[in-house]
Amino acid sequence: MDSRDIPVGSLAFWLAWKLSVILVLGVVLLIVFTSPDFRGPVKLVFLLIVVGIMAVSDDEFVYGRATESGIHFRRYIKMHFLPWSEIRSITWSASDRLQIRLKGGKLFRKMLSAQSFRSSSSSEWLSTPPEVVRWLLVAKPFGAEGIELIGPGL
């Protein structure tokens, strides 16, 4: 990561989230295929519903870095790039939680969530914007002019 790159979320949180989703899916599969209560089409319907919910909820969690040109992020395996001009708003509820709403996007891909395990004092955690928001306010990169910044500190 370049010294001018600003972290968006963290690899540790992203990896913990992905592993927990895999663990939950494994437990659900184990329960569905070993329980005598699930038979025939009920088993298939239940399995499809759980897998669908997990896939949709897992899709928005990302981690990456912000640069002058936009945000480079990893959703699953492949790195993606999101220019500043495609971002509608950035919302945060604490200094380690960030939601990025997109101007476009497909059905379930209109928002990205990035989170980290950073912890500090509770007053700083709630009142300080995430590092990428503070950087946006100072650096004002090209294309980021129309991004709405929404949080408890602003």
C-alpha positions, 0 to 999 in steps of 0.5 A, spaced: 500 500 500 502 506 498 503 511 503 498 516 500 493 510 500 487 511 505 485 504 508 477 503 507 475 497 512 480 492 514 483 485 511 482 482 518 475 484 519 473 482 512 476 475 513 473 474 519 466 475 516 467 471 510 470 465 515 464 466 519 459 466 513 462 459 511 462 456 518 454 458 518 453 455 511 457 449 513 453 448 520 446 449 516 448 444 511 450 439 516 443 440 520 439 440 514 442 434 511 442 430 518 436 432 521 430 427 520 425 433 520 427 436 513 425 431 508 424 432 500 422 439 497 422 442 504 429 441 505 431 444 498 427 450 499 430 451 506 437 450 503 436 455 498 433 460 502 438 460 507 444 460 502 440 466 498 440 470 505 447 469 506 449 470 499 446 477 499 448 479 506 455 477 504 456 481 498 456 488 501 462 487 505 469 489 502 476 492 504 481 496 500 484 503 500 482 510 497 486 513 492 486 520 488 482 516 483 477 512 487 476 506 491 480 500 490 476 494 494 476 486 494 469 484 495 471 476 494 477 474 491 478 479 485 480 487 486 475 492 483 475 499 482 470 504 484 471 512 481 469 517 486 464 520 481 460 513 482 459 514 489 452 518 492 454 518 499 458 515 505 455 514 511 458 512 518 456 511 525 462 510 528 470 511 526 470 504 524 464 503 520 463 505 513 457 505 508 458 507 501 452 508 497 453 508 489 449 512 484 448 506 480 449 498 481 445 492 480 439 489 485 443 488 491 450 491 489 448 499 491 452 499 497 458 497 500 460 496 507 467 496 510 469 495 517 475 494 522 477 492 529 480 499 530 478 501 537 479 507 541 476 511 547 468 511 546 468 518 545 473 518 540 470 512 536 463 515 536 465 522 534 471 521 530 469 520 522 473 514 519 480 516 516 477 516 509 472 521 510 477 526 514 482 525 508 476 526 503 475 533 507 482 535 506 484 532 499 478 533 495 480 529 490 477 530 483 470 527 482 469 527 489 465 533 489 458 531 489 459 525 495 454 527 501 458 525 507 453 523 513 455 521 520 454 523 527 460 528 527 458 532 521 
